[in-house]
Amino acid sequence: MGINPYTVSLAKSRLVIVTYRTITFAASIEKKITHILVVQEMQACLFQEMISVYSDNNVARFHWI
């Protein structure tokens, strides 16, 4: 994957694939993130940060792949 997050439409929702290098880009570019796929390479601490950032506003559902 590159530095930018990859997005694809899924039944009226936005699916965002995020790597540890794109976490800040995803937060600033996508305002209405509904699903986040977290790749296995992501460090656990960064994954926890993402959960706290997005789940506070009930913005996203997280999927560990």
Steps between C-alpha positions, in 0.01 A plus 500: 500500500602855442491790739144604417201306636304297249125549500224309325125544515302222666122528505471866593787474746865587468755226555843627593810285507751655735861412570719640774634751248157634404327539834523881505401528134189295559405714797537826311375402154196286579245673722240225484686176545266211572735204479870465552702199397819473698776308331693245701819702477360776714647519846260431785564835667405692185190286460395596854552866416273467199232334707505780756494771232216364290288307750460807724274646234354166392639563156648169399484127543837332513591178324833329570618313193 
